[in-house]
Amino acid sequence: MGRMSGPYVIRGSVSLPESELMWRFSRSSGPGGQHVNTSDSQVELRFDLANTEALPPVWKERALERLASRLVGGVVSVRASEHRSQWRNREMAATRLASLLAEATAPPPRPRRATKIPRGINERRLREKKQRSQTKRGRSGEGWG
């Protein structure tokens, strides 16, 4: 079996520590024919987010808040069972966990700065509105008789 292509980088110099990853393997449904019945190719990867020291405190706080609905006792888990090979499923699960944590620890977007609409544009809009209203009023057929 090949070596895992870790370390799985979350962002910058922060990556998932191999020692804190908990792996569980079980029989998978899906592709593989009779092979599926004998091999434990489904992978469940668990990471104790609440007790990890690998993330900066600010990131950890952010992740705990954003992933609150996914956590079970402070632990986040990811499954992978698309591939026939356990190794490819392991890769998949680790990549998924890394991208999930990257998303959860990302800084919040900058607040939008409100800008003032230029007067010319506003006046043009009102002029066009008035014009449209005149056109529609002209279709009513009032005052023809």
Secondary structure as GFF3:
##gff-version 3
##sequence-region A 1 145
A	DSSP	beta_strand	9	11	.	.	.	ID=ss1
A	DSSP	beta_strand	14	15	.	.	.	ID=ss2
A	DSSP	three_ten_helix	18	20	.	.	.	ID=ss3
A	DSSP	beta_strand	21	26	.	.	.	ID=ss4
A	DSSP	alpha_helix	35	38	.	.	.	ID=ss5
A	DSSP	beta_strand	42	48	.	.	.	ID=ss6
A	DSSP	alpha_helix	57	66	.	.	.	ID=ss7
A	DSSP	beta_strand	75	80	.	.	.	ID=ss8
A	DSSP	alpha_helix	86	105	.	.	.	ID=ss9
A	DSSP	alpha_helix	119	138	.	.	.	ID=ss10
###
